[in-house]
């Protein structure tokens, strides 16, 4: 979008005005209503607005909005200054007119409605239609029934600080194509909406297209591209080749629909190419690439590599699994009903996901507070803030930690933070011994420099792969991975998060030359939610 267009910034004011101060702000403009604004405090009504008040207030708000009278419409809200700015921008910057609003049946104080309008810009007019909802509340100071102001009242895609703008787009549209030549659209692959928007923002001008004219949501965040809502004049899309696989992406889209608040990523271990990225989240956040949460026991892949690389133990070496393990006054336990095994090997402790077995080995020489950090950075390429995937991504974080967090980090709790992209890459490095930084578009498109790491000794990689295979065929991942043929392996994880009653479900696995990882918020054990998601992706991709 052209950045010279006047926009109305609403976020900063909204943050101050919301709540009691926002309701009180109505008094400044209440005279516009022509009634009730001068009533004394003792006469002010209280309690939720009644049915008649909801109908009257919403009708007056809609009528003023339809007439393009932003000041009057804003006077029927509990945040008049902010509402007025956005409603003014609606006509002046977004060039939306001819507004017709049809209210639906109210549900208590909530009123759904449909907006039909026209967007006109430089001789071109296109129809616009969408649905939204408003809520009527009682003004705390005035006692009047008021529209509870949210930007989404004006359009459901608007959030704090956003505006609507119609202008020539800053970047041409793109026709993103997958590795097999298939065209990738957000209509067919909904999870790719934010990804494609970012790719367009970054590479639209490099892909050879010409800009068109659009109505779009302009976001305040510098790294968040505009969200197109309506195309008035078609530009010429530029062709942008991506690493994504249409078939694997389709499987990922379907898989995350199994559970809410889920994300999954699939990569090609031999190259680092991202084959799929999908999210099923109410907030629309690309948690698959940008999430920052504890990965639970999937972290034991890196911890096991650290133990092997530092000569503490080996796949067939000792890693006793007692009922509990105490590290610097903090006691760690295993999953309920896990039988202790004082003679367990690392392979046995790994495939059963025994926490205490790893905790008991964390203080062995030559390990230090920074050993896990060094392993993650130098071997797996994590935590150095230098991945260049083609879109915004988080590279994982494994900070050097003393005290109880040193032990907690080893089992994917404490201060460790990851996302499915990171863990899919961890699996890819573990089974090949080589770190290939994941990426979505070719590096030479914009001369990006991929992150590098020295990878793993082949002996370590061989042991990690074998332990993951045992986990998939005899351990905690056997149910999720059942029925998958070929060269397979996996690791389960569950991560406890403050404020949640159920742990996050984590799972990472591989099948032939495809590695995938998934996370489901409050999904429970790794094999319960994230496991089936990964298995579905591997079934198609591998």
N, C-alpha and C positions, 0 to 999 in steps of 0.2 A: 504494500500500500504506500502511496505517496505520503511522506512524513510532514508535508507542509500544511496539511489540512488542520483546521482548528479542532481541537478535541476538548472535551470536558472531563477533567480529572475528578474522580469522586472518592477514591479510596481513602485518602488521608483524612478528609472531613468525616467520612462515614465512621471511621474508627473512633473519632472523638464524640460524635453526636449520638451514637447508638445507645440504647438503654434509656435511663430516666432523663438524661440531658436531651436526648433526641425527642422524646415525647414532649418535653417542655418547650422545645423549639417551635412547636406548632403555634404557641401564643403570639409569636411575632407576626404571623400572617393569618391568624384566625379570622380577622375582620373580612377577609375575602369571601368567606363562606356566607356572610350576611346573617348569621344567627348563632347564638349560644356561646360565642367566643368571649363575651364579657361577663358571663355568669360568675358569681362569687365561688370561692373554693368550697364553701359549705353546701352549695347547690350542685356541685360536680357529681356526676354519676360514678358508680364503681362497679366492679365485676365485669365479666366478659360481655361484649356487645350482644344485644338480642338480635333475633332474626330480622326485624324491621330495620334496625340500625345497620346491620351488615348489608342489606339490600340497598338502603338509601346511600350509604357512604360509597359503596362500590359503583353504583350507578352514576353519582356525581363525578367520581374520579374518571370513569370511562368517558363520560360526556365531554369533560374538559379535554381529555387526551385526544379524543376524536376531532375536536375543533382545533387542535394544535395549540391550545392555551396552556403552556407548560407551567406558568406561575399558578394558575388556578388549580390545575391538577395536583401540583405539588403541595398545595395548601390542604389537601385532603389526606396527606401522609404524615407520619410522625417524624419525618426528617426532610423538611421542606427545601432547604438550601441544596442538599445533595440531590434530591429527586428532581428539583427544578433544573439543575445543570444537565442531568442526563436526558431528561425529557426535551430540553431545548436542543441538545445535540442530536437527538433522534430526528428532528426535522431539518436542522441546519447542516449537520455534518454527514448524517446518513442519508439525507435527501428522501426521507420516507413521508408520504402524504396519503390523502384519501383513506384515512384509517377508519375501519369499521370493526367494532368490538362486539362480540356476541357472548354474553355470560352463560355459563352452564349452571347446573343445579348446585347450590351451595351445600357444603357439608360442614355444618356448624358455622365457624367463622371463616372458613376457607372457601374461596370462590374461584372455580376454574373458568377460563375464558379463551376464546379464539380470536386472533387478530388477523384481519385481512386488510392489506394495504398495497400501495404501489411505490416502487423505488424509481425515481426519475433522475437521470444524470446525462447532461450534454446531449439531449435529444432522444435518449433511449429510455423506455419505461418497461419495467417488468413487474408482474404481480408477486406479492410476498404474503405468505400465510404461515402461521405458527400458533402453538398453544402455550399458555402459561397459567399461573395461579397466583392469587394474592390472598392475604390474610388480614382481617380487620381486627384491630385491638383497641383497648381503652387507653386513651392518653392519660398518663400518670398525673399530669398537672391540670390539663383542661377538662378531663373527664369525658372528652368527646370520642366518638367512634372514628378511628383513623386507619388508613391503610398502613400496615406494618411494612416499612420501606426496605426492600431488597432490590439490587440491580436486576435480579432474575424476573421481577415483575414486568419490566420492559421487554426483556427477551430471556428465555430460559438458559441461554449460553453465556449470559453476562455474570461476571463475578465482581467483587469489590475492585474498583479502580479501572474496570474495563469501559470501553466506549464502542459505539457503532459508527463506522465510517464507510462512505462510498467514494471511491476514487480509483484511479489507475493503480494497479498492484505494483508494489516495489519490485517484485520478482515474477517472472513468467511462471505459468503452471508447468508441471512436469508430468510426463508419462513414465512412471516408474515401472520397470520391467524386471522380472525375476531371472534367475540363472538359466531357466528354460525358455525365456522369451515371453512368458505370460505377463500380461498387464496386471499390475497390482493396484487396486483401488480400495478406498475406505468403505465403499458400499459393499464390496464382496468380502473384504477382510477388515472388519470394524476396528480391530486392535491397532491396525496400521495408521489410523487417522492422525494421531500426534506425530508418529514417525515420519509419515509422508509430508506433513506440514513442515517439519523441521528440515527434511531433505530439500523441499522446495525452497525454503528460506535460504538455505546454505548453497544450494547448487543450481537453483533455477536459472540464474544468469549464465552458468557454465554449460548448461545442457542444450543451449541453442534455440530456446523458445522466444516468443515475444509476449509482453504483458497485455492483459485485458483489463476490464473495469469490473470491480466487485464490491458488493456489500460485505463487510467483514467485521468481526470482533477484534478490536485492537486491545492487546493485553499490556499491563504496565510492566511486567517482568521483561527485562532486556533480552533474555535468552528464549522467550516464548513467542513463536511466530504468530502472525494474525491467523484467525480462524475464519475462512471464507464461508459465507452463508448463502450468497446468491451471485451468480455471474450475469452481468448486464451485457458486456461485450466480450466475446470469446477472443482470447489471445491464441497464439500458436504454441502448444505445449512442446517443451524440449524433452527428448528421450534420455532417461537416466537409468543406467544399468545398475542393478543391485545384486548382492549375493544371495538374496532370499530365494527359497524354493516354494513355488506356488502350492505344491502338494503338501509339503511339510508345514507351511503356514496355515493351510486349511485345516490340517489335523490339529495344530496348536490352538487355533481359534475354537474349534469344537471341544477340545480337551479342557480348556480353562472354564468352559461353561458348566462343567461338572460341579464346580464349587465356587462360591462367591469369594471375592478378594484373593484371586489366584493369579499367578504370573508364571510364564515359562519361556525359556530360551533354548534353542538348539544351535549347535555349531558343528563345523566339520573339523575334527581334530588335526587332520593332516595339513590344513591350511589356515584355520582360524576364521573362515568365512561363516557369517551368521546365516543360518538357514531359516530360522523362524524366530519371531518375538511376539508374544501375545499376552494380553492382560484382560482380566475380567474384574474390574474395580468400579465402584460407584463414583469415585472421585476422578476417574479418567487418567490418573497418574501412571506414568510408565515405570512402575516398580520393577519390572524385569531388568531394566537398564540403570535405573536411578535409585532403587531402594537401598536403604542403609539399616539393616536389621541383623540380629545375631543369627548365624546359620546352623546352630545346634550341632549335632554329631556329624554332619557332612564335613565339618572342619577337621575331623579326625583323619581325613585323607592327607592334609598338610601336616598334621601332628605326627602321623605315622611316618611320613617322609622325613621329618626332622629327626625322629628317633633312629631311623635306619641310617640316614646320612651322617649322623654324629656317633654311630657305633654303639648306641645304647642297647639296641636289640635288633632283631631281624624278624622276618615273617614267621619263621619257625623257632625263634628265640623266645625267652620267657616274658610274659606280660600278665602276671597274676591278677585275678579278678575277684577281690574280696567283697563282702557286703557293703562296706563303707571305706572311705579313704579320707584322712584328715590332712589338710595342707594349711599350715600357719593359722591354726585355730578354726578353720572353716571345714565342716564335714560335708563330703559329697556322697551321694547315693546313686544307685542304679535304678533303672525302670522297675516298677513293681513286678514281683514274681521271677526276677532274674536269679537263677541259681549261681552261687559263688563257685569259682574254680581257681584254686590257688596254684594249680599247675598249668594254667592256660598259656598258650602261645599268643604272639601278637595277632596272628591270623584269626585265632578263635575269639580273642577279645574284640577285634575289629568287626568281624562278621556278626557278632552278637550285640555290638555297640555298647560294650561295658565301659561306663565312665570311670570307675575306680581303677581299672587297669591302666588307663592313660594317666590318671592323676598320680598314681604311685611311681610312675617313671619320670615325671616332670622335673624332679630334683636330682636326677642322676647326673653325674659328671660326664661330659664337660658342658652340660646345658646351663644357660644363664637366662636372665629375664628377657634378653633380646633374641634368643635363639629362634623362637617361633617367628618373630618378625623378620629376621634375616632369611629364614627358609621361604617365607611367603613372598618376599620381595625378590630375592636373587634367583630362586628356582621357579616360582610360579608367576612372576611379573606383577604381583599385587601391591597395592598401597603406595604407589609412587606418583599418583595423579598425572599420568602421562599417556593413558590410552587414547587413541584417536580413532574411534569407531565410525565416525561420520555424523553422529548425532551426540547429544549430551549423554554422558554415562558416568557412573561412579566406579572407581577401580578397586573397591574393597579397602578395608583398613584392618591391620593387625598390629596395633601399637605395642611397643615393649612395655610390659607390665610387671610390677612387683606385687608382693602380698598375695591375697587370695585370688586376684585377677589373673595371675600367672597360670594358676591351675585351671581357672574357669575358661580362660582363652583357649586352652588346649582342647576343650570339649565344645567349643563354639558358643560359649556364653561370655560373661565378662565384658570386655571392651571391643571384641571382634565384631565387625560389620561387613555384610556381604549382600549380594543380590543374585538372582538366578543367572545373569550373564557371567558374574564372577565364578560361580560354582560350576557352570558348564565348562568354562575355561580351565578350571582346576582339574576337572575330570579329563579333559583333553590332554593337558600336560602330564597328568599322572599316567595315562596309558600309552603315550607316545614318547615321553621323556623330553619332549621339545615344547617350548612355549611359543605359540603363535598368537599374537594379539588379535582378539576378535575384531572384525570389521564388517560394515554394511555396504560400503561403496569403495571402489578401487582407490588405493593410496595416491596414485599418480593423477587422479582427477583434480586434486588441489595441492599436490606435493606434500601431503602429510607424512610425517615420520612415524612409523609404528614403534610402539614400546618394545623393548627387548629384555630378555632374561636368559641366564645360562642354561636353564632347564635342569633336568634330573640325570644323574648317572643311570645308565641303562639297567644296572642291577636293581636300583631302587624302583624305577618305573616298572620293571618286570614283576617285582614283589607287590607293588601297589595294585597293578592290574589283576594279578592272581587273587589278591585278597578281595577285590571288588567282585570278581567272578564268583568266589565262594559265597559272598554276601548275597548275590543274586540267585544262587542255586541252592544254598543251604542255610542262609542267615536271615536277617530281618527283612530283606527285600524280596524274598522268594515268592510271596503271594502276588505282589505287584508285577513282578517280572515273569510270572508263569505264562507259558504259551509263546514266549518270544524265542525264536531260533537265532542261530548265528553266534557271533562272538559277543557275549553280553557280560555286563557287570554293573554294580550299583552300590550306593551307600545311602542309608536312611538318616534322618535327623529330626529332632523336635526341639524347639527353642522356647524356653519360658521367657515371657515378657511382662514387665511390671504393669499392673492394671488389667491384665487379661486372665480370665479364669481357665482358659484352654490354651495350650501351647501352639506355636506356629508349626505347621507341618512342612518339612523340607525333604527333598529327594533329588539325587543326581545319579545318572546312569549313562551307559553307552551301549550301543549295538553297532558292530562293525565300525564304519568311519563316521558315526554320528554320536555326539555327546549332548545330553540335555539335562537341565536342572529346573526345578519348579519349587515355588513356595506358596502355601495357602495360609493366610492369617487365621489363627484359631482353628486350624484344621486337625489338630491332635498329632498322633504319631506320624512319622514320615511316610509309612506305607499306606496310611488311611486315606489321605487326600492327594498330596503331591505325587505320591508313587503312581497311582493310576494315570495322572496327567502325563508324567514323563513316559510311561509305558505306551500310551496312545501315540505320542509323538514318535517314539523310537520304532513303533510298529510300522509306521509309514516311511519314516526317514531312513531307517537303518536297513 
